[in-house]
Every structure is written in C-alpha cells, then in structure tokens.
Amino acid sequence: MIGNDVIDILQSRLENNWQRKGFIEKLFTPEEQLLISNSETPEIMVWTLWSMKEAAYKVYNRKTKIREYIPKKLVCTLEHQSLSHLQGKVTCLGNIYHTKTTVSRDIIHTVAVSVLDNLTKVKEVKKQSILKDNNNIPFFVSSKNKIQDASVSHHGRFEICVTIL
C-alpha cells in the first residue's frame, strides 16, 4: 500500500502561520514538538512531519476505509536524515508506515508505504493513468491494464501521482 503528500513551501507560507498559538500542540506529539524546536529549520521540520503524517494517513485510510482527523495518533520518528532526504516511520494505531521525504527549496514530498522494501519501488506516474474507486481511493492502471495501488497529492504549484512498480 502507498500514500504520498506534497507541500508547496511558498503556498504553505501564504496559507498558514505555523507559529500561531496552539498550532504545534494541536498537531504534534511532545516528541515531535521537540524535533521541531531542536531543528535548524523549524518551519521545514513542521511541514516535513505534517507531510509524513498525511502520506501515512493515506495508507491507513486505504487499509481501513476510515476517514477521521487523527494527527496526534500518527506518530512520526526520524531514522535517517541528510540535507535533502529523510527516512522515518509513522505509527498509527498499531500500524507502521515507512516514509521517505525529499526536501528542496520549493517542495517537500513524502511517500509512505506499508512494506519497507517498497520504498525503493515507488515510481511517479501520469495522472491520466489514475482512477478512483467508490471510496475515492486512487488506483493506477498500467498500459497492460494491470491495477495497482496509487496515491495522488497536490498543493499549490505541485501535483504528484505515485505507485509501486
């Protein structure tokens, strides 16, 4: 199973004041709040953690078909971090989702999968190849009419569709 989330950093600055009172406490666990406060770039860490939660939530929703607002039940941990990539996990109600986040000047993009090995098999696909089921959950239809899980995310100037190949 797969989920992804994209954040247009410029758009997030226009839409949201992450420093407003109560914002961090409402969305993030105490451990995540510590990651934010200890970060050299707290704004980027806020949106990275949020992106991880959103991508993992899409996998959770695909599995359970439950739609609910549960940001603090999606608990992020970072396992490896470089200048442009982060690898981590999101735990949600006993489920573990493995994440890979790419950060650049304009965009944060996270992919979440239920099986760690699938992180290396994620491919971006064209939106025209995406269909949705009755629960509005996206699927990729290959040129050979094979149906696979997919995820679609858009924010601001960016839209990314991914599947596991």
N, C-alpha and C positions, 0 to 999 in steps of 0.2 A: 504494500500500500504506500501511497505517496501523497504529500502535500507540499505546497510551496507558498511563499509570501514575498512580495516585493514592496519596498518602500522607496519612494522618491524623496530624497532628503530635503530638497528645496520645497516641495509641496508640504512635507510634514512641518516645516518651519512656518509656513503660511497658515496651516490648519490648526496647529496645536501648540500650546505653551506647556511643555512637559515639566517646567519648573513651577507651575502654579501649585498652590497649597493643596495637598491631598492626592495629587495625581499619581505620584510614585507609590504611595502607601496603598492606594486603591488597586493597583495592577500587579505589584511585585511583592514577593515574599521578603522577609527580612534578609535572607542570604543574597537574594537578587539585588536588593537595595544596597547592600554592602559592595557588590560588584560594581554598581553604578557609581557610588560615592568614591570608590578607590580607583576608578578608571581615569586615565589621562584625558579621555574624551567622553565625558559622561553622556552627552547628547547621543553620540553614536552607540554607546552601550545600551541606553534606554531603547532605541529603535532596533538594535540587534536582538535584545531579549524579547521585545514585542514580536518581532518577525519570527523568532524561534517558536514562540507560543502560538502564533497564528498558523504557521506551517504544520505544527504538530496537531493543532486543533482540527485541521482539515483531514488528517489521517484518522483521528479519533472519531470525527463525525461520519466519515466514510464507513468505519467499522461498526459504529453503534447506531447510526441514524438519529442520534440525539443532538438537538440544537439547543445550546444553553450558553449563557455568559459565565465563564468559569476561569478568568485569568489567573487567579491565585491557586487554582488546582492544577494548572500547567506549570510545573516547577522546572526551571532551567538550571543546568550545570554546564560549565565550560570544561572541556577536556584538553583541547589544544588550541593555541592562538598564535597567529603570525600577524604581520601588518595588514594583509588583505583577506585572510581566511580565518574562520573559527570553526572548530568542530565541537559538538556538545551533545547533550541529551536533554530531552524534555520528558518528565514523568507525569502521567495523568491517571489518577485512579487505578494504579496498579499496572498501567501500560507504559512501556518505554519506547520513545521515538528518538531515533538518531538523526542529528542535524548537521548540516554543513552550510555555513554562511559566508557569502562573499561580500566584502565591503569595498566600495570605491568612493570617489569624491561625490558622486551624484546619486548612488543607489546602494541599497542593502538588499540582498536576495538570499533567502534561506530555503533549503529543501529539507524536508523531513521524511524519513522512511521508517517502516516498522522492522526491517531487517537490515542490519549494519552493512552487509556486503552490497546491498542495493545502492548505497551512496555513490559507488563507482560506476553504476549502470544508468544514471539519470541522464536523459537527453532532452534538450529543448525541441519542441515540435511546433508546427504551424497551427494556428487557432482553427483554421478550416477543417482540420482533422479531428476536432473535439466535438463530441456530442454529450448531452446530459440525460440522465435517467429521470424517473418520476420524482425522485428526491432532490433533483437539481445537482446531482453529483456527476462530475465530468468523467468521460472516458475517451481514450484515444482510439481511433480506428485507423489501422495501418493500411498501406496500399494493397495488402493481401487480405483486407477485411478482417484482420485479427483485432479483437477488442482487448484493451489493456487499461488499467487504472491511469488516470491523468489528474493534473491539478492546474488550475488557471488562477493567476493573480494579476491584478492591475492596480496601479496607484499613480496618480499624476501622469507623467510622460511615459510610463513604462507598463508593459504587459508581457508576462512570461507564462508560457504553457510548457509543462514538463510531463514526461512519462518515464517509465523504467523499461529499457530495452535489453 
